[in-house]
Amino acid sequence: MTLRNRAEAKLLDILTALETINPNSRPLSLMSGRSGLILFYFYLARMRSSDALYDIGFQYLNQNLDFLEEYGANHFTYCNGVAGFGVLFKLLTEHTFLDTDPEDVLDALDEAVVESTQQQLLANNLDFLHGAVGNAFYLLMRAGTTATDPCLRQLIEQLQTTAIADADGIRWLEPESVRNPLAQGTINMSLSHGLCSKIIFLAKCVAQQVASEQCTYLLEGCIRFLRLQADWSRSVNVYPSAIAADHAKEFDNRLAWCYGDLGVVVALLFAGKVLNQPAWIQEGIALGLHACSRTTIEQTSLVDTEFCHGTAGVAHIFNRLYTETALEPFEAARDYWLEQTLIRDTFPDGLAGYKTHRSDGWVTEPALLEGIVGVGLVLQSYLQPNADLFSWDSVFLLDLPGSSQ
């Protein structure tokens, strides 16, 4: 069977496996719960023109709305709470999956997300997945709304006042509130938690003309600092994952969405496109090409298939880079990591043959971030690579501006 035929068969396996999941056993959240399932079903329904799949997506969507009406918002972050659900709802409307005006729903979410963001700002929690910057992507989608704009500008102001700014550029230290005490006082460089997600947020602000002068200043400083950290003599990650309080650079071998050079690639391309800086774009492409040669566990730390730090997420980023540039090494890297994803369905008691590796062993996981929903969406975009069926990856900050996809 061809790679394409095997991907189609595996997508069917994933759909079948998800039928065994009790939606009531999953939380509301985007990255680990029902909102991720909603994303999967709506996009697959459009790909297959299936009313039955749309019906399942609407069933899960209504369960989320009923939960909010009955219990209110009890989790607020982008990863695990209403901010992520709000981004999902807005995304489905913008791409015409929903023909209803979501304002009544979004108005109900605004107050909760604003309150949560202000609490996170008090703790100087500027994380993407679990802090104020993640919530800010919801606030940015609501730009122009009276209820949310003051909070969005408050966050931008705090980014400026808490930044370290000098001749080397702009960056932020991890606060005392960070979940890992050992990370306090370090500079996190990652897409999932650190500098790269802030770069993309600032680039989106500039693109939407939200505090554009202030955000341009911050963005240019971030890129200046970022580029100074490169060590092109390294055979694995060129950029460090973190910089310690004593300025020592901490390199690892991870090739993934969450940590590693691929996040830097996306940040450079985003900023370069928004500010029309060809040198940044070319550096991002060169870094991506450098990553294409890394294929072993020792070079990548890839042991499972999830989107966050598994083979599927890597395959999708290379797919994005291929559609962006039409460069054959990116196509070859995409196909290699798709192949690796397909051959790792080796668990008889897994979901569609897959399990996720965690510190306490292998577990079954249906979720978007660390489970088979993320794998399924990656396969969808490979099988039908058009702009409409790529738009889901904006929830992972991969929606490059001006992309043909």
N, C-alpha and C positions, 0 to 999 in steps of 0.2 A: 504493500500500500504506500502511496505517496505521503509525504509529510502533511499535505493538505487533507487528504482523506482520513488520516489518523487523527488530525486535530478535530475534524468534524465528528468522528466517532467518540472522541474523548469529551467533547462538548455535550454530546448526548448522554454519556455516562454521568457527567456532572449534573445535568438536568434531572436525570433519574435519581441520583443520590440526594439531591435537594428535596425531592418529594417525600423523603423519609424524615425531614426536619420538622419538628413541631414549632411553628412560628411563635407560639406563646412561651416557649422556653428561651427565646432570644430577646435581648433588650432592644430598646428603640434605636440604638446608636448606629452611626454610619459605618464605622470601621469594624465593629464586632457584632452587629445585630441586624435587626429587620431592615434598616435603611439600606444596608449593603445588598440585601436580597432584593429589595425593590429596584435598585439600580440594575441588577442582573436581569430580572424578569422583564422590565420595560425595554431594555436595549435588545434582548434576545427576541422579544415580541416584535419589535420593529424589523429586526434582521429577517425574521421568518414570516412576517405579516400574519401573526397568530393572535386571534382574539382570545384564545384560551390562556395564553401566557400573559396578555394584558390583564385578564381577569385576576390572575394570581397576584400580579403586581399591585393592582388596585385593592385586593383583599389585604395585603400586608400594609399598604399605605393607610387604609382606613383603620387598621388595628393601631397604627401609630397615632393617628388623630384621636381615636377613642381613648387611648391611654392618656394622652395629654389633657383631654377634656376631663377625664375622671380623676387623674392623679396630679396633674400639673407637671411642670418641668422640675425633675429632681437631679438631673445631671446636665451640665452646661457646656462641656468642652467640645471642641471640634471632633475629636476621636470618639468620645463616648456619650455625647449629649445632644442637646437641642440645636446647638450651633451647626453641627454636622447635618442634622436632619433638615434644618433650614436651608443649608446650601443645596442639599438634594432636592428639596421642593422647588427652589428657585431654578435649579438646573433643568428639572423636568418641564417646567413652564417655558423657559427660554427656548428649549428645543422641541416645543409643541407636543410633548407627550401628554400634557394636561391641557384641556381647553377651558379650564375654569380659572378665574382670577384668584390667585393665592393670597391676596392682601389680607383677608380675614385671618388666615392661618399665620402669615408672617407677622402681622401686627401683634398677635398673641405671643410670638416668640421674641419679638424685639426687646420687650421689657426684661425678660429673663436673661437674654444674652448680654444686654447692656449691664445689668446688675452683676452678672458673673465676671464680665470683662473688667469692670471697675475693681472688683475684689482681687482679681489676678494682678492688676496694675499695682495695687497696694502692696502686694507681695513681690512686685517686679518680676512676675512670671511671664516671660516673653516667649514661651515655647509655642511651637506650631501645633503639634498633636494634642497637647494638654494644657495650653495656656492662652494668653491674651492674643498672640499673633494668629493662632488658629481661629479664634472667635472673630478676629478682624476680617478674615476672608468672607464671613457671613455679613459683617457690617459693610464691607466694600461692595458686596452684591446689592446692598440696600442703600448705597450712596444716593443722596438726595432726599432721604427720608428724615423728617424732623426728629423722630424718636431716636435715631441711631447716629446721625452725623456728629453731634457733639462728642460722643464716646469715641468714634473713629478718629477724630482730630486730637482728642486727649491721648490716645494711644500713640499717634505719630509724634506728638509733642514729647511724650515720655521716651520714645525711642531716641529722640535727639538729646534730651537732658541726661539720659543714663549712659549714652555711648562714650566709649573711649575714642577720642578724636585727636590725632596728631599727624606728623608728617608721613607716617606709615599708612594712614587711612582710618577707617571707622570699624569698630567691632564692639561686642558686648560681653561682659563677664557673666557666667552662670551665677544666679543669686543664692542666698542662703536657703531659699525655699525649694531649691532643686531637689528632686526625689533622691538622687544619689549624692550623699554627703561628700564623697571623694571628688565630685565634679565641681564643687563650689569654688569659685574664683578662676575657673578655666574658661577658655573660649571654645564653645562647641561650633564646629564648622558644618554640621550636617544639614541635610534637607529636611529630615523629620523633626528636628528639635532646634537647629542652630542657625548659623549665618546664612546658609543658602536659602532657607525658607524666608528669612527677612529680606533678602535681596529680591526674591520673586514678589513678595508683598509690596515692597517699595516700587518695583517696576510696574506692577498692576496699578498702583496709585497714580504714578506718572501717566500711564496710558489712559486712565480715566479722568485725568486732570483733577485729582484730589490732592490738595496741598502740594501741587506739582513742583514748585520751586524748592520747598523744604525737602521733599522726597527725592528730588534729583540730587541735591547736595548729599544726602545720606547715602543714596545709591552709588554715586560716584566714589565716595569714600570707602564704602564696603568693597567695591570691586578693586580699588587700589590696594586695600589690605589683603584681599583674597589672592590676587595675582602674585603678591610678594611671598606667599607661602609655598609656592610650587618648587618641587625638587625633581627636575626632569631626568636626573640620573637614576631614579628608582625604576625598577622593573615592574613593580606593582603600583599601589596608589601614589600618584604624584603629589597629591595634597594630603595634609594631615587630617585626621578625624577630630582632633582637639589640640589646643595649645595650652600647656600647663601654666600655673601661676608663675613659675620660674622661667617662662618663655620657651621651655623645651617642647618641641613638636612631637605629637604622639601619632605615629603612623600605624595602620593595620592593613590587612590584606583584603578587607571586605569589598566586594563588588556588589552593589545593591542599590535599591531606591533610597533606603533610609540613610545609609552611611556610605562614604567612599566617593570616588571620582565622578561617578555618573550624576550625582547631585550637583557637583560643581559644573559639569557640562551643561546641565539644564539652566543653572543660575547664570552662567556666562551668556548662553544663547538668549535667555529672556532679557537680560539687561542690555545686551548688545543690540537686539532688535528694537527695543523701546527707545534707547538713546542714540540709535544709528551709529554704533561703534563697530565697524567691520573687524577691527583687531580683536575685540572680545569674542566675536562670533567665530573667527578663525581659530582662536585659541581653544574655544569650546569644542569645535570640530576636531582639532588635533588631539585634544585630550580624549575624546570619544574614540578616535581611531587607535590611540595608544591602548585603550581598554579592550579593544577587539581581540588582542593577542592573548588575553588572560582566559584560560579555559580550565585549569585544574583547581581542585579544592584548596591546595596550598596557595594558589594565586588569587582566589576569590572568596574563600570561606563559605561557599554555597553548599549546603547539605540537604535542603528541601526545596519545595516548589512554590512557596507562597509569594505574594506580591512584595511584601515589605523587605525581606532579605532572603528571597529565594530566586529560583531560576525564572519563574514567570515574570516577575517584575523586571528583571534584567532583559529578558526577551522583548518585553513591551517597549522599554526605553530604546533599545536598538532598533525596534520597528519604527518608533517615532523618528529617530535620527535618519533612518533610511528614507522614510517618506519626506523628510525635510530636505535631504541633500542628494538623494539618488546615488549615493556612494556604495559600491558593491561590498566593501568590507562590513558595512553596517547590515546589509542584507544577509551576508554570510554569518555574522554574529547572531543576528536574530534567529536564523534557522538553526544554528547550533544550540542555542539556549532553549528554543522550542523543542528540539529533539530531546534535550536533557530533561525537560519538563515531562514529555510524554513517556519516557522510559522509566521514570521514577514512580510510576503507579504500581508499586510492588507490595502493597499491604492488603492482604485478603480481607481484613476487618477495617480497612480505611474507607473514606468517602471517595467513590470513584477510584479506589486504589491508593489514595493519597493520605498521608498524615503529615503533621507539622512538628518539627523538632523544637523542643523547649528544654530548659535546664533540667527538668525532672523527667525527661524522656519524650517519647513520641505520642501525640494526641490527635484525635480526629477534630477537625475544625472547619466549619462551613463558611467562616466570615470572609469579608472583603479584604481586610489587611493581611491576615495570616492564614487564610483558608482557601477552599475551592471556589468560592464566589469570585475572588480575584483572578484565579487561574482561568475560570470560565470567561470573564470579560476580556482577558488577554487573547484567548482563542477567538472570540468573536471579532476583535479588531484585526486579527491576522486573516481570518477567513473573508471578511468583507471590509477592506480598508478604505472607507470613505469618511469624509468629515463628520457626518452625522453619527457614525458608529465609533468614532474616536473621542467624542466630546465627553464621555464619562470620565476620562482620565484627568479632567480639570480638578477632580477631588483630590488628586495626588500632585497637583501643581505642575502638570506636564503639558498644559494647553498652550504651547508656544505661540506667541503673537504673530499673526500674519502667516501662520502655517497653512499649507494646502489641505491639511487634515483637520 
